[in-house]
Amino acid sequence: MSRPDPLTVAAVLARLEEISRSRPDRVLRLRGRLPLDGAEEPFELLIFRGFSSSTTHPTDVDPDQPALPPEALLESGELLAGPLNPQAERRLGAPAPVEHWLHPAAW
């Protein structure tokens, strides 16, 4: 029996953005690595109200384009109270594998 193909980075982001539309009181912070010039660079991406925004790298101005390239490595996500206040963040969910956050009940 073959295993299903894993979701692409774009598909994962689209699914998380869709879930976030129904949770305007939540922000999901994703962390991972971007392969660049033979090395890896850390990134941070916030998902809030259906949109992704990078805090560490430029993103495309077209909201229909994924905020991360296909080769990005998604490592973990953590749930925060929204809207985000950087001086007083409230963590609602401990860091967990990104797959955990693909389930609306986790939010």
Secondary structure, 3 states (H helix, E strand, C coil): CCCCCCCCHHHHHHHHHHHHHCCCCEEEEEEEEEEECCEEEEEEEEEECCEEEECCCCCCCCCCCCCCCCCCEEEEEEEEECCCCCCCCCEEEEEECHHHHHCHHHC
